[in-house]
Amino acid sequence: MISLPTECLFKIFNNLRNDYKSLFFSLLVNRQWCRIIVPILWSEPTVHFGNRKLIKIFLLTLNTEEQTSLIPFKIAFQNYQKPLFEYTSYITSVSDCLYNGIKNWLRHERHEIDCRLENAIKCSLISMFLRTSKNLKCLSLNGFNYNNIVFETLYKNTTIISIHYYTNDGFKFKAIEVLV
């Protein structure tokens, strides 16, 4: 049996980038295919950011510092098994759809929708994306206030080429100054 080189398989699977179902079933074929397909599937998960299960996976990826801001809200980080891959390292963009997913997750977990809790989760997840993603190019920071951890982590991330920042709290000069 002759095996195709990894580069050829990557090109083939990359052509199926928008056919999630085929890619998902293909990654179950063997380990080699799985290692090739997972980065393709996870490079653009923004269409699925509204899914509460995806938010749960993201929350499992938070480090201790990122979890700290969620302690006052009694968010339980149960001893779930860590994900097999570091999925967030493949993400290339974070869109506003993430915020709908957070609300869906909060409703499902029966947490009261509190702006402070929602903001804390957003800040923790954005910090985690900035820390873990090696390919993050576009980041949407719309509609809420960010803590210093986000800006400190943003400063360290050198892969971002586009930031969308809008807040309904008026012009945040300090935030813009930090970004510049």
N, C-alpha and C positions, 0 to 999 in steps of 0.2 A: 504494500500500500504506500503510495506517495502522498506526502503531506505538503500542503501549500505553505510557503513562508508566512510568517506573522504579518509582514508588511502587506502582502496580497490580501490576506484575510481582513486586515484593518480597512483597506480600500473598499472591499466588497461590503463589509458591514456598515461602513460609513455612508455608503450609498443608500442604505436602509434607515438612515438616521431618524426619519419621521415615521417609520413603521414600527412603533413601539412593541406591538404584539409579536411581530416576527422576530425582532431582536430579543425580546424576553424569552421566547421559546428556543431561540438559537443558543442563548447563553447556558441553557440547561444541557447542551450536547456533551461538552467536556470542559475541563479546566482551562485549556488554552483559549477556547472560544469565550469562555466566561471572562477571563482576564482582558480580552480584547474588547468585548461588548460593554462591560460595566462602565468604563470611562465614556463611551459614546452615549449610553443611556443617561448618564448623570451629568453630562456637560451642559445640557439645557433642560433642567427639570422644571422651569418656571411655569409651564402649563399645568403642572401638578402641585404647585405650591399651595393651592387651596385645599389639598387633601390633608385631613387631620393625622393620618397615619405617617405621612411624610414629616410632619412637624414633630411627631413622637421620635422618629429616627434622628432628626436634627437635635432634639433635646438630649438624646443619649450621647451625643458627640460633645456636649458642653464640658469644658474643664472646670476645675474647682472654682477658679476666680469668676468664671461666667455664671456658675450656679449660685454664687454668693448673693447676687442681687435678687434672686428669686426666693431665698429663705424666708424673708418676712411675709411672703404670700402663701407659705406652706405648700409649695409645689413639691410633690413627693417624687424623688428620683429613686424609684425602686431598683432593685438589683436585677434589672433586665440584662440579658447578654448584650455585649457591645456588638455593633454591626461587623460583619465579616470583612467588609472593605471600608476604607475611609472615604465614603461616598462624596462628602462635601469637598474633598480635594480636587474633584473633577469639575465642579461647577464653574461656569464662565460668566453667569450673570444672576443677579438677585433683583427681582422685580417687586412691584407693589402687591402682586398676587400672594406673596408670603404673608401679608397682614391679614388677608381673608382666611388663610389656613390657620393662623394663630387663633382667630375668633372661633373658627369651627372646632379646633382642638379644645379651647376653653369651654365651649358649650357642651361638647361630648364628655369632658371630664367633670362637668357640673360645677365649674368655677363661675362665680359671679363675674360678669364682664365689667371689669374695673379698668379705667384708663391707665392707672398707675401700674397695675399688673400687666396689662397688654404692652405698655411701654417697656417694662422691665424685661419681658420675654423678647420683644423686638431687639432691644439693645444687646441682650445676651446672644441671640442668634446672629445678629449682624457682626458682633465681635468674633464669634466662632467662625463665621464664613471668612472674615478677613484673616483670621489666624490660620485656618486649615486649607483654604483654596489656593492652589498654586497657579491657577489659570484664570482667576477672577478678573474680568475686563470691565463689566458694567455693574453699577451698584445704584439702587434707588433708595434714597433716604428721605422719603416723603411723609409728612404729616405728623411727626411726633418729635419729642425732644430726645437728644442723645446724651448719654453720660460720657465722662472722660475716657472710659475704657474703649468706647467705640473710636474716638478720635485718636487715642494713642495707638490702637491697633491699625487704624487706617493709615497713620503716618508710617508704620512699618511695612505695609503692603505696597509693593512697587509695581504690581501687575495691572492696576486699575487704570483705564484710559478714559472712562466716562462715569461721571457721577451726576445723578439727578437729585437735586435737593430742593424741596419745597416744604414750607411749614405754614399752617394756618394761624400760627401765633405771631405773625408779623416777621419782619426781617431780623434775623438773629446774627448780628454783626460778629459776635464772638465766635460763633460756629463757622461762619465764612472765613474769618481771620485764621482760625485753626486749619481749615481746609487749604487755604492759600499757602 
